[in-house]
Amino acid sequence: MKAKPSSQHLEPTRGVLRGTWAEVMATEYLEKAGLTILERNYRVRGGEIDIIALDAMQTTVFVEVKQRTSSSHGSAGEYINARKAGLIRRAALIYLERDDVSCRFDAILIAGSSVEDASLEWLQDAF
């Protein structure tokens, strides 16, 4: 049986590189809007949260970032389905560790293939 290569030795795919610039763009946008970034790419078993931030009202904001180069296969927002939202909520519960704090779930949708031609839409209380 052949062992799988370690992920640290794999080259990033185009999708991963695209996601990286989109998450950086989203992070910078949120910071300019006054949010404090607490975590990026928070991962737990069974879920991941792209960005965790704190807004001016001390609300913990869990942000899903979706980027699409075109809408030919659906818009970025259409890729946040009930299953994906459930995985994000599960990861958020683990992050909060039963703390009774105010939180919400936002989405940042990015259309375009680079920072230069991208448009960004921030949906608060998206799911």
GIVENFEN-V793874 format. One line per field, one symbol per residue. burial: # if it has 16 or more other ideal C-beta (glycine too) atoms within 10 Angstrom, else .. A space follows every 10 residues. Layout:
burial=???
This chain:
burial=.......... .......##. .##.###..# ....#.#..# .#....#.## #####....# #########. .....##..# ......##.. ##..#..... ..#.###### ##.......# .....##
